[in-house]
Amino acid sequence: GTATRWWRDAVIYQVYVRSFADGNGDGVGDLLGARGRLPYLADLGVDAVWLTPFFTSPMADFGYDVADYRDVDPIFGSLADARALIDDAHRHGLRVIVDVVPNHTSDRHAWFAEALAACPGDAARERYIFRPGRGAAGELPPNDWESIFGGPAWTRLPDGEWYLHLFAPQQPDLNWENPEVHAEFESILRFWLDLGVDGFRVDVAHGMVKAEGLPDVGHPDQVKMIGADVVPFFDQDGVHEIHRSWRRLLDSYPGERIGVAEAWAPSPQRLANYVRPDEMHQAFNFHFLKTPWDADAFRAVVQESLATADLVGAPSTWVLSNHDVKRHLTRYGGGELGLRRSRAAALLTLSLPGSAYVYQGEELGLPEVLDLPEEFLHDPQRHRNPEDGRDGCRVPLPWAADEPHFGFSLLPGTGSPWLPMPASWGPLSVDSQLRDPLSTLNLYREALRIRRERRRFDDAPLTWLDSPEGTLAFRRGDGFACTVNLTGEPVALPAPGRILLASAGTTVEDGLARLAPDSAVWWGTDGA
Ligand code: TEU
């Protein structure tokens, strides 16, 4: 294929399949539904879709526990549906990235069933991480590692051996020291590449290799340690060997297939390792998930992110939300305030150098749903702390104000959405917003149209402009500038050009722009 390097500035839309669109009316989103909504995504103007796991799974972690990597879970459809979705997406000019989950399988994977049926020491157990316990009778876990979802990272079998699971007990960690595991995943990647996918989002890409001897962390607060230092189960140097072999595999296919690392590293330098030229093409940049609404904080993150990417010549990525965190509209204060800030943040991130991720529903200005009834809450991360539950960002999308369940189901079916949708979401639905020129959906559509028209700002580097306190201003080449007012007051500054797009009312008089509170403006500066 031609070397377009399409991924360096691609806008990639995250489809959380279960909650995007329901094709068969059972109340659970599926591949048929996603396929039916491809025209929406093409019209929105994104370059690619990332589909979260739709493989055979008992759904202990809603698909991040895979029982068969080469098949589709019946709740999401069939392999034929996956093929049709990939082909249709390509016809719409959209690339398709699928999730691959190599750190762990489901406990219902055939390999784990074999491991359970085997005796301690058997080869079938060598595909996972089994160890004898500590203590006089082996009654204590082999080490002090804690699961990300809370509690010990080890579960004991009746025969006395323990197995490692960095996440839920239903997600046993694979043993990447075993060549059989390498070979199996290479074959899984080939399976999907042969079906035509354009790349993989690699789940827990920093976790596959554990430190030799599985040493204790030896720190009372492991969660803090994970952010601050290298722990024996994350970001081990050995993972890069795997990533390099996957890159060689991707490069052996035509058409620039890509890998995106979901990697958490304790420093920007260590994160940059994941996007060295012979490793993954991108790594998620999670900084904005934790950046407070403050101009200096945002500027610092942009600078550090761009510098990190430059270290190894990779594009930066920009992420405001995903299926694991509270939606940013709510993080930014919720309500009208949260919406104003979200609209400004969209124009900011869509004008920065690099690739931008859009999590389904952020283009509609969806808030986190904070009052889901208890009986619907099944996210395993709630074991760690009920506050950490990830259900509220996974509520199905509203498509049509006047249809049952806001049109989540494309066919009139009997099923209610698997998570209830707030009654107030009618005006947030796609059809309502398409009719309103000032809607958040139309802001995204217009921003993406301009981004494409300007050929993504021609790869131009970012240059900061002087601007008043509480604001950001930068240029991308000669033709484009962006200003962001992160204060709750109007701010005046010299207009850098003519307004292309604004997230809120902005006026220009005698060369002076009056920026609305919590707003962003795109400026054309080429005098046209
Ligand atoms: O997430 C990995 C991960 O580290 C998350 O646990 C994250 O830190 C946390 O959810 C933030 O709130 C990936 C997937 O994105 C997630 O959905 C899965 O649960 C997890 O892997 C296990 O596969």
Boltz pocket constraint, residues with backbone or C-beta under 6 A from the ligand:
constraints:
  - pocket:
      binder: B
      contacts: [[A, 61], [A, 64], [A, 65], [A, 101], [A, 148], [A, 167], [A, 203], [A, 204], [A, 262], [A, 323], [A, 324], [A, 325], [A, 381], [A, 388]]
      max_distance: 6.0
